[in-house]
Amino acid sequence: MPPEAPVGGRRLWIAALLPLVLLAGLVALLVRSSPIRDLRGELPPVEVIAFQRVEVRPDGFHLTVLNDGPDPTTIAQVQVDEAYWSFTIDPAGPLSHLGRARLHLPYPWVANDAHVVRLITSTGLAFEHEIPVAVETPRPGWRYLWVFALIGLYVGVIPVALGLLWYPLVGRLGPRAFDFVLALTIGLLVFLFVDAVGEGLEAAEAMPGSFQGFVLFVFGTAAAFLAIETFGAWLKARRRNLPAAWVRALLVAIGIGLHNFGEGLAIGAALALGEAALGSLLIIGFTLHNTTEGLAIVAPLARTRVSIGRLLLLGLIGGVPTIGGAWLGGFLYSPVWSVLFLALGAGAIAQVVVQIARGVAGERPVGAYLRSGPVMAGLLAGFAIMYTTGMLVR
């Protein structure tokens, strides 16, 4: 039998749990008595309805909505293109806070046309969602799995692999050209970081307020930054035979892979929701934009011999997540997933920039390193390349 805990230990546990027990009792009392109800009097309830997913199917529109307000809400009527329309809702009745419901509207939608769906609550408030281009929403199946995988291959895997082909070139560079290429890499990654932050904040703003999208993005970014820092330190401590340049290239590939997962998530969701048509020009734009990511992966390896197998591994780490993101975005899209993975990508890329800057600066002061001509030219060239190719994607 294990020895009994000392009396002092029991008292410590009681002291730790007593405030929590009293807090639970206070919350239960507030819920039961609801003192705010008397102050509000006859004021109407606070209602906020968020559209979680809108699917276009042959039999009409299928909506998933969330009650983002603090009070119960009842959806009483539905309009489509300013005309009242019949609908079914499951579950029926009022939606409690964070309660979800699915609505089916048997509406004869017109392919490639825009439609506006408006939900009207029992108090008369209206919440609307626009379907800019009505196309049938893909449902899980081998055909769409293959299509999304092919798109991920085109915009993620192949471009990164093409960028890896610059490895023999960067290995023959002189000192000044080497500084230029590493600074170019930092410029590419800083642009990706700013781009990920912009997209993440935009997605966070579109999230239901109860999910606190801005807070989720900030802490997801910080978590990824610290996780990559910890992983890099672990690699250096446990794998002493690994060259520092290989560790940096691996961290770059991981950061780019997380970023590309978020990019694939956005592509899959846009296709699933009928908000984008990935034509050949857009695929070409993604290809040009993401080819530079392969250069960012191989740049730290310019002074290191690497086997073809390891290069392929780096390319797979950086590019394949695009396919997984497209699958998740196309079939199971959620604003929370979108914000979270954009945050992880931003944090990982920020940590990679720090890792590369540490390595290339070496013993030189950072200020002196940044003031050198090749470094300034490389940073500006990185920004210019990403900005120019990014315009094709947008």
HURA-V158543 format. One line per field, one symbol per residue. ss: DSSP state (~ for helix, > for strand, _ for the rest). phi: phi as a letter, one per 20 degrees, with the letter a starting at -180 (. if undefined). burial: I if it has 9 or more other ideal C-beta (glycine too) atoms within 8 Angstrom, else O. Layout:
BEGIN
ss=???
phi=???
burial=???
END
This chain:
BEGIN
ss=______~~~~~~~~~~~~~~~~~~~~~~~~~~~_~~~~~~________>>>>>>>>>__>>>>>>>>_____>_>>>>>>__>>___>>>____>____>>>>>>_________>>>>>>>____>>>>>>__________~~~~~~~~~~~~~~~~~~~~~~~__~~~~____~~~~~~~~~~~~~~~~~~~~~~~~~~~~~~~~__~~~_~~~~~~~~~~~~~~~~~~~~~~~~~~_____~~~~~~~~~~~~~~~~~~~~~~~~~~~~~_______~~~~~~~~~~~~~~~~~~~~________~~~~~~~~~~~~_~~~~~~~~~~~~__~~~~~~~~~~~~~~~~~~~~~~~~~~~____~~~~~~_~~~~~~~~~~~~~~~~~~~~~_
phi=.fffffgfffffffffegffffffffffffffelffffffmefffedbddeebcddcgepddddcceeefdgcdeebcdclmdfcfbcccefnfefgmfdbddddfdffdgmeecddcedefenfccccedfcecfffdgrfffgfffffffffecffgfffffffgffffdefgfffgffffgfffffffffffffffffffffefggfelgfffffffffffgffffffffffffecfeeffffffffffffffffffffffgfffffffemdbdffffffffffffefffffffegfefdcecffffffffffffdfgffgffffffdcfbgfffffffffffffffffgffffffffleffgffffefggffffffffffffffffffff
burial=OOOOOOOOOIOOOOOOOOOOOOOOOOOOOIOOOOOOOOOOOOOOOOIIIOIIOIOIIOOIIIIIIIIIIOOIIIIOOIIIOOOOIOIOIOOOOOIOIOOIIIIIIOIOIOOOOOIIIIIIIOOOOIIOIOIOIIOOIIOOOOOIIOIIIOIIIIIIIIIIIIIIOIIOOIIOIOOOIIIIIIIIIIIIIIIIIOIIIOIIIOIIOOIIOOIOIIOIIIIIIIIIIIIIIOIIOOIIOOOOOIOOIIIIIIIIIIIIIIIIIIIIIIIIIIIIIIOOOIOOOIIIIIIIIIIIIIIIIIIIIIOIOIOOOIIOOIIIIIIIIIIIIIIIIIIOIOIIIIIIIIIIIIIIIIIIIIIIIOIIIOOOOOOOIIOIOIIIIIIIIIIOIIIOIIOIIO
END
